[in-house]
Amino acid sequence: PERQVPAPAPAPAEAPRAATRATPRPPAGTVAAEAVEGAPAAGARAAAEEAAAVPEPPLEEVVVGEVDEAAVAGLIRILQQKAVIHKDADPRASASFHCARAPGMSISDYIVRIQKYMACSIECFVVAMVYIDRAIEKQPGIIGPLSVHRLVMTCMTLAAKFQDDVFYTNAFYGKIGGLRLDEVNSLEKKMLLLLDWKLKVSPEQFEEYRNMLCRASSDAEICK
């Protein structure tokens, strides 16, 4: 008798594709919108993939107060105070962040500009202050009138990438801070090395710094 050839098994159904979340875009007409429009698509995809790859921190039962605009005002006051205290710091201690001459924009206006165009969460300002203090602890002479602008811009860039679900390219952040792309990349790398790549901020430390910034926004004496 003729041998029966079994019929081929049906092909497995194609697995449904995971839904992708659209990346929010900054409002039209802003510096953020212009920077995002000019960013290459591949770079935007890479940034989204990198953000998605960041593991979530473990849940901890810590009551965290609501972060408000006072944190930004407190950051401004504390950095103004620190820049004055360290005005005679040795430039060699902050060579990477040191400007040849004083920037044409005050640190207050500079941070207001960051808040206006960076499209990041308010929490990033608290996290950035933690990074700044960690950097000062490792290298006390890193902050001064000629380095505070680059220092805060670099720490805000790291904070946005670590804290927020959505962040943008270094070219975009360079536009906001008045820095070339190669400068942003270099400063980011140097700061990561200075911090030993330790960017995590515990809920307890976040709440401590949030309270410190809120107090500094209204108190006459700045917490050092």
SERO-4910 file (N, C-alpha, C, O; in steps of 0.05 Angstrom, whole numbers):
BEGIN
 pado doro    nc1    nc2    nc3   cac1   cac2   cac3    cc1    cc2    cc3    oc1    oc2    oc3
  Pro    A     17    -24      0      0      0      0     17     25      0     40     25     11
  Glu    A      6     46    -12     22     71    -14     23     85     13      3     87     27
  Arg    A     47     95     20     52    107     46     39    135     47     42    151     28
  Gln    A     24    140     69     12    166     71     31    187     83     43    182    104
  Val    A     34    210     70     51    231     80     35    250     98     15    261     88
  Pro    A     42    253    123     26    270    140     26    299    130     46    309    120
  Ala    A      3    312    134      1    340    126     18    357    144     20    352    168
  Pro    A     31    379    133     47    396    150     31    410    172      7    417    167
  Ala    A     43    414    195     29    427    217     24    456    210     41    469    196
  Pro    A      2    467    218     -4    495    212     16    514    225     26    509    247
  Ala    A     23    536    210     43    555    220     32    569    245      8    575    246
  Pro    A     49    573    265     39    586    290     30    615    284     42    629    267
  Ala    A      9    623    297     -1    650    293     20    670    302     34    666    322
  Glu    A     21    692    288     41    713    294     34    725    321     11    732    326
  Ala    A     54    727    338     49    739    365     41    768    362     53    782    346
  Pro    A     22    776    378     14    805    376     36    823    385     51    816    404
  Arg    A     39    845    371     61    864    377     53    880    402     30    887    406
  Ala    A     73    884    418     68    900    442     61    929    435     73    940    416
  Ala    A     43    940    449     35    968    443     58    986    451     70    982    472
  Thr    A     63   1005    435     85   1025    441     72   1050    451     51   1059    441
  Arg    A     85   1063    470     75   1088    481     87   1111    466    111   1113    463
  Ala    A     70   1129    457     80   1152    442     95   1171    461     87   1175    484
  Thr    A    117   1181    452    133   1199    468    122   1227    467    119   1238    445
  Pro    A    115   1239    490    104   1266    490    124   1286    478    148   1283    481
  Arg    A    114   1306    464    131   1326    451    127   1352    464    105   1358    474
  Pro    A    148   1368    466    145   1395    478    127   1412    462    123   1407    438
  Pro    A    115   1434    474     97   1451    459    111   1464    435    135   1470    436
  Ala    A     96   1467    413    107   1479    389    117   1508    394    105   1522    410
  Gly    A    138   1515    381    149   1542    384    169   1546    406    180   1567    409
  Thr    A    173   1525    422    193   1527    443    220   1517    434    222   1504    413
  Val    A    240   1523    450    267   1513    444    267   1483    444    280   1470    427
  Ala    A    251   1471    462    250   1442    464    239   1430    438    250   1410    428
  Ala    A    218   1442    427    206   1432    402    226   1434    379    228   1415    363
  Glu    A    240   1456    377    260   1459    356    281   1438    358    290   1426    338
  Ala    A    290   1432    382    312   1413    386    302   1385    379    317   1369    366
  Val    A    278   1378    387    267   1351    382    262   1347    352    267   1326    342
  Glu    A    253   1368    339    248   1366    310    274   1360    295    274   1346    275
  Gly    A    296   1372    305    322   1368    291    336   1343    299    357   1336    288
  Ala    A    326   1328    319    340   1304    328    335   1281    309    312   1277    300
  Pro    A    355   1266    302    352   1243    284    333   1222    296    333   1218    320
  Ala    A    317   1209    279    298   1189    289    312   1167    303    302   1157    324
  Ala    A    335   1158    293    349   1136    305    358   1143    334    356   1127    352
  Gly    A    366   1168    337    374   1177    364    351   1178    383    354   1171    406
  Ala    A    327   1186    373    304   1187    390    296   1158    398    288   1154    421
  Arg    A    297   1139    380    290   1112    386    310   1100    407    302   1086    425
  Ala    A    336   1107    403    356   1097    421    351   1108    449    354   1093    469
  Ala    A    344   1134    451    339   1146    477    315   1133    490    315   1128    514
  Ala    A    294   1127    474    270   1114    486    276   1086    496    267   1078    517
  Glu    A    293   1071    481    300   1045    489    317   1045    514    314   1028    532
  Glu    A    335   1065    516    352   1067    539    335   1074    564    340   1063    585
  Ala    A    316   1092    561    298   1099    583    282   1075    592    279   1071    616
  Ala    A    272   1059    573    256   1036    580    273   1014    594    262    998    610
  Ala    A    299   1015    590    317    994    601    324   1000    630    335    982    643
  Val    A    319   1024    640    327   1031    667    309   1016    686    284   1019    685
  Pro    A    320   1000    705    303    984    723    289   1002    743    300   1022    751
  Glu    A    266    993    751    251   1008    771    263   1004    798    271    981    805
  Pro    A    264   1025    815    275   1021    842    255   1005    859    231   1005    853
  Pro    A    264    991    879    245    976    896    227    994    911    234   1017    919
  Leu    A    202    985    915    182   1001    929    189   1001    959    195    981    971
  Glu    A    188   1025    971    193   1027    999    171   1045   1011    161   1063    999
  Glu    A    164   1038   1036    142   1052   1049    153   1078   1062    159   1079   1086
  Val    A    156   1098   1045    166   1124   1055    146   1145   1045    140   1147   1022
  Val    A    137   1161   1063    119   1183   1056    135   1206   1045    151   1218   1059
  Val    A    130   1213   1020    144   1234   1006    125   1257   1001    104   1253    989
  Gly    A    133   1281   1011    116   1304   1007    115   1313    978    132   1306    962
  Glu    A     94   1328    971     91   1338    944    113   1358    937    118   1377    953
  Val    A    125   1355    914    146   1373    905    133   1396    891    115   1392    874
  Asp    A    140   1421    898    128   1444    885    150   1463    875    173   1457    876
  Glu    A    140   1486    866    158   1506    854    179   1516    875    199   1527    867
  Ala    A    173   1514    900    191   1523    921    218   1509    919    239   1520    926
  Ala    A    218   1484    909    243   1469    906    261   1483    886    286   1484    890
  Val    A    250   1493    865    266   1507    844    278   1533    856    301   1539    852
  Ala    A    261   1548    870    270   1573    883    292   1567    903    311   1583    906
  Gly    A    289   1546    918    309   1538    938    335   1531    925    357   1538    935
  Leu    A    334   1516    902    358   1509    888    373   1534    879    398   1535    881
  Ile    A    359   1554    869    371   1579    860    386   1592    883    409   1600    880
  Arg    A    373   1594    906    385   1608    929    409   1594    940    429   1606    946
  Ile    A    407   1567    941    430   1552    952    454   1554    933    477   1557    943
  Leu    A    449   1552    907    472   1553    888    484   1582    888    508   1585    884
  Gln    A    467   1602    890    478   1629    892    496   1632    916    518   1643    914
  Gln    A    488   1621    939    504   1622    963    530   1607    960    551   1616    968
  Lys    A    528   1582    949    552   1566    946    572   1578    927    596   1577    932
  Ala    A    562   1591    906    580   1604    886    595   1627    899    619   1631    893
  Val    A    582   1642    917    595   1664    931    615   1653    951    638   1664    953
  Ile    A    608   1633    966    626   1622    986    651   1611    973    673   1614    984
  His    A    649   1600    949    672   1587    936    682   1605    913    694   1594    894
  Lys    A    679   1631    915    687   1649    893    717   1649    889    726   1655    867
  Asp    A    733   1642    909    762   1642    907    773   1613    903    796   1608    907
  Ala    A    755   1595    895    764   1567    891    785   1565    869    784   1581    849
  Asp    A    803   1547    871    824   1543    851    811   1533    825    798   1511    825
  Pro    A    814   1548    803    802   1539    777    810   1511    768    796   1497    754
  Arg    A    834   1503    777    844   1477    768    827   1454    780    827   1432    770
  Ala    A    814   1460    803    797   1440    815    772   1434    800    759   1413    803
  Ser    A    764   1454    783    739   1451    767    745   1456    738    728   1467    724
  Ala    A    769   1448    729    777   1454    702    757   1446    681    752   1461    662
  Ser    A    745   1423    684    726   1413    663    701   1431    662    689   1434    641
  Phe    A    692   1441    685    668   1457    687    673   1487    687    654   1503    687
  His    A    698   1495    687    706   1523    690    703   1538    664    712   1529    643
  Cys    A    690   1561    665    687   1579    641    711   1598    642    721   1605    663
  Ala    A    719   1607    618    741   1626    616    733   1653    627    750   1667    639
  Arg    A    708   1660    624    698   1686    635    670   1682    646    657   1662    639
  Ala    A    661   1700    662    634   1698    674    612   1697    653    612   1713    635
  Pro    A    594   1678    655    571   1677    636    555   1702    636    554   1716    656
  Gly    A    542   1708    614    526   1733    612    499   1730    626    484   1750    627
  Met    A    492   1707    636    466   1702    649    471   1694    678    488   1677    683
  Ser    A    456   1706    696    459   1699    724    450   1670    728    435   1659    712
  Ile    A    459   1658    750    451   1630    756    421   1629    761    409   1608    755
  Ser    A    409   1650    771    380   1650    775    365   1649    749    347   1632    745
  Asp    A    373   1666    730    360   1666    704    366   1640    689    349   1630    673
  Tyr    A    389   1629    693    397   1604    680    379   1581    688    370   1565    672
  Ile    A    374   1579    714    357   1557    724    328   1562    716    314   1542    710
  Val    A    319   1587    715    292   1593    705    290   1584    676    269   1573    668
  Arg    A    311   1589    660    311   1580    633    309   1549    631    295   1538    614
  Ile    A    324   1535    648    324   1506    648    295   1497    654    285   1479    641
  Gln    A    283   1509    674    256   1501    682    236   1506    659    218   1491    655
  Lys    A    240   1528    645    221   1536    623    223   1517    599    202   1510    588
  Tyr    A    247   1509    592    250   1495    566    258   1465    568    255   1451    549
  Met    A    266   1456    592    277   1429    593    255   1407    592    261   1384    587
  Ala    A    230   1415    598    208   1396    597    213   1372    615    206   1349    608
  Cys    A    224   1377    639    229   1355    658    211   1359    682    199   1380    686
  Ser    A    210   1338    699    194   1340    723    208   1358    744    232   1361    744
  Ile    A    192   1369    763    203   1385    784    222   1368    802    241   1379    813
  Glu    A    216   1343    804    233   1325    820    262   1325    811    280   1320    827
  Cys    A    266   1331    786    294   1331    775    311   1352    789    335   1348    791
  Phe    A    299   1374    797    314   1395    810    324   1386    838    345   1394    846
  Val    A    307   1370    851    316   1359    877    339   1339    873    359   1340    887
  Val    A    335   1321    853    356   1301    848    382   1314    839    403   1306    847
  Ala    A    380   1335    823    404   1349    814    419   1361    837    444   1361    837
  Met    A    405   1372    858    418   1383    881    433   1361    896    455   1366    907
  Val    A    422   1337    897    435   1314    910    462   1309    895    482   1305    908
  Tyr    A    460   1308    869    485   1303    853    506   1324    857    529   1318    859
  Ile    A    497   1349    858    516   1371    862    530   1369    889    555   1372    890
  Asp    A    515   1362    910    528   1359    936    547   1335    936    568   1336    949
  Arg    A    540   1314    922    558   1291    921    584   1298    906    605   1289    914
  Ala    A    581   1314    885    605   1323    870    623   1341    887    647   1338    887
  Ile    A    610   1359    903    625   1377    920    640   1361    942    662   1367    949
  Glu    A    626   1340    952    639   1324    973    664   1310    962    684   1307    976
  Lys    A    662   1301    936    685   1287    924    707   1307    916    731   1301    917
  Gln    A    698   1331    907    717   1351    896    708   1378    905    694   1392    890
  Pro    A    715   1387    929    705   1412    941    707   1437    923    690   1455    924
  Gly    A    729   1439    907    733   1463    891    718   1463    865    723   1480    848
  Ile    A    699   1444    861    686   1441    835    666   1464    830    660   1470    807
  Ile    A    656   1476    851    635   1497    848    647   1524    853    663   1528    870
  Gly    A    637   1543    837    646   1571    839    631   1588    818    615   1577    803
  Pro    A    635   1614    818    620   1631    800    624   1624    770    606   1628    754
  Leu    A    647   1613    763    653   1607    735    647   1578    728    650   1570    705
  Ser    A    638   1562    747    632   1534    741    603   1525    748    595   1504    740
  Val    A    589   1542    764    563   1534    774    543   1529    751    526   1511    754
  His    A    544   1545    729    525   1541    707    528   1513    694    509   1499    691
  Arg    A    553   1506    687    557   1480    675    552   1457    694    543   1436    686
  Leu    A    558   1462    719    553   1441    739    523   1435    742    516   1412    741
  Val    A    507   1456    744    478   1451    747    466   1439    721    448   1422    723
  Met    A    475   1448    698    464   1438    673    471   1408    670    454   1393    661
  Thr    A    495   1401    677    504   1373    675    488   1355    694    478   1334    686
  Cys    A    484   1364    719    469   1349    738    440   1347    731    427   1327    737
  Met    A    429   1369    719    401   1368    711    397   1348    688    377   1334    686
  Thr    A    417   1346    670    416   1327    648    415   1298    659    399   1282    650
  Leu    A    433   1293    678    434   1266    689    408   1260    705    398   1238    704
  Ala    A    398   1280    719    374   1276    735    350   1270    717    333   1253    723
  Ala    A    348   1284    694    325   1280    676    327   1251    664    306   1238    661
  Lys    A    351   1242    658    354   1216    646    348   1194    666    338   1172    659
  Phe    A    355   1198    691    352   1178    711    324   1179    724    312   1158    730
  Gln    A    313   1202    727    288   1206    742    263   1203    724    243   1190    732
  Asp    A    264   1215    700    240   1216    684    237   1193    664    257   1182    655
  Asp    A    212   1186    658    207   1165    638    214   1174    610    222   1158    593
  Val    A    211   1200    605    217   1212    579    238   1233    581    235   1251    597
  Phe    A    259   1231    565    279   1252    565    288   1255    536    280   1240    518
  Tyr    A    305   1275    531    312   1283    504    342   1280    499    357   1270    516
  Thr    A    351   1288    476    379   1284    468    397   1304    481    388   1325    490
  Asn    A    423   1298    482    443   1317    492    444   1342    474    452   1364    484
  Ala    A    438   1339    449    438   1363    431    416   1383    440    421   1407    439
  Phe    A    394   1372    448    372   1389    459    380   1403    485    376   1427    488
  Tyr    A    392   1387    503    400   1399    528    423   1419    524    424   1439    539
  Gly    A    440   1415    504    461   1434    498    449   1461    489    459   1482    496
  Lys    A    427   1460    473    414   1484    464    404   1500    488    406   1525    488
  Ile    A    393   1487    507    382   1501    530    404   1513    547    402   1536    556
  Gly    A    426   1498    551    447   1508    568    469   1524    555    487   1534    568
  Gly    A    466   1528    528    486   1543    513    513   1529    511    534   1541    511
  Leu    A    511   1502    508    535   1486    506    535   1470    480    514   1463    470
  Arg    A    559   1465    469    561   1449    445    556   1420    453    558   1412    476
  Leu    A    548   1403    433    542   1375    438    566   1361    450    563   1345    469
  Asp    A    590   1366    440    614   1353    450    620   1361    479    630   1345    495
  Glu    A    613   1386    486    617   1395    514    597   1380    532    605   1371    554
  Val    A    572   1378    524    552   1364    541    561   1335    545    560   1325    567
  Asn    A    569   1322    523    578   1294    526    601   1291    544    602   1273    561
  Ser    A    621   1309    542    645   1307    558    639   1313    588    648   1298    605
  Leu    A    623   1333    593    616   1340    621    599   1318    634    602   1312    657
  Glu    A    581   1306    618    565   1284    628    582   1261    637    578   1249    658
  Lys    A    602   1254    620    620   1232    626    636   1237    650    639   1220    668
  Lys    A    647   1262    652    664   1269    675    648   1268    701    658   1260    722
  Met    A    623   1277    700    606   1277    724    599   1249    732    599   1243    756
  Leu    A    593   1232    713    588   1204    720    612   1190    733    608   1175    753
  Leu    A    636   1196    723    660   1185    735    664   1196    764    672   1181    782
  Leu    A    659   1222    767    662   1234    793    642   1222    814    649   1219    837
  Leu    A    618   1216    804    598   1204    822    600   1174    824    584   1161    837
  Asp    A    620   1162    811    623   1133    810    599   1120    799    592   1097    807
  Trp    A    585   1133    781    561   1122    767    538   1116    787    520   1101    781
  Lys    A    539   1129    811    519   1124    831    498   1146    829    501   1168    841
  Leu    A    476   1141    815    456   1161    810    431   1157    827    413   1174    828
  Lys    A    428   1134    839    404   1128    855    402   1147    879    422   1151    893
  Val    A    378   1157    883    372   1173    907    350   1159    922    329   1154    911
  Ser    A    356   1152    947    336   1138    963    312   1157    969    315   1181    969
  Pro    A    289   1145    975    266   1162    982    271   1180   1006    262   1203   1007
  Glu    A    286   1169   1026    293   1185   1050    310   1209   1043    305   1231   1052
  Gln    A    330   1204   1026    348   1227   1018    333   1247   1001    337   1271   1003
  Phe    A    316   1237    983    300   1255    966    283   1274    984    282   1298    979
  Glu    A    270   1262   1004    253   1278   1021    269   1298   1037    261   1321   1042
  Glu    A    293   1289   1046    311   1308   1061    318   1332   1044    317   1355   1053
  Tyr    A    325   1327   1019    333   1349   1001    310   1365    992    312   1390    989
  Arg    A    287   1353    989    263   1369    982    256   1388   1004    250   1412    998
  Asn    A    257   1379   1029    252   1397   1052    273   1419   1053    266   1442   1059
  Met    A    298   1412   1048    320   1432   1049    315   1454   1028    318   1477   1034
  Leu    A    308   1446   1004    304   1466    983    279   1483    989    280   1507    984
  Cys    A    258   1471    999    234   1487   1006    240   1506   1028    230   1529   1027
  Arg    A    256   1498   1048    263   1517   1070    280   1539   1059    277   1563   1066
  Ala    A    299   1533   1041    317   1553   1030    302   1573   1013    312   1596   1011
  Ser    A    280   1566   1002    265   1585    985    252   1607   1001    245   1628    990
  Ser    A    250   1603   1028    237   1624   1044    254   1634   1067    251   1656   1076
  Asp    A    273   1617   1076    290   1625   1099    311   1644   1090    320   1644   1067
  Ala    A    319   1662   1109    340   1681   1103    367   1667   1102    385   1675   1086
  Glu    A    370   1647   1120    396   1633   1121    395   1607   1104    377   1591   1109
  Ile    A    413   1604   1086    412   1581   1068    426   1557   1082    446   1560   1095
  Cys    A    413   1534   1078    426   1509   1088    451   1504   1072    449   1504   1047
  Lys    A    473   1499   1085    498   1494   1070    503   1464   1068    522   1456   1056
***
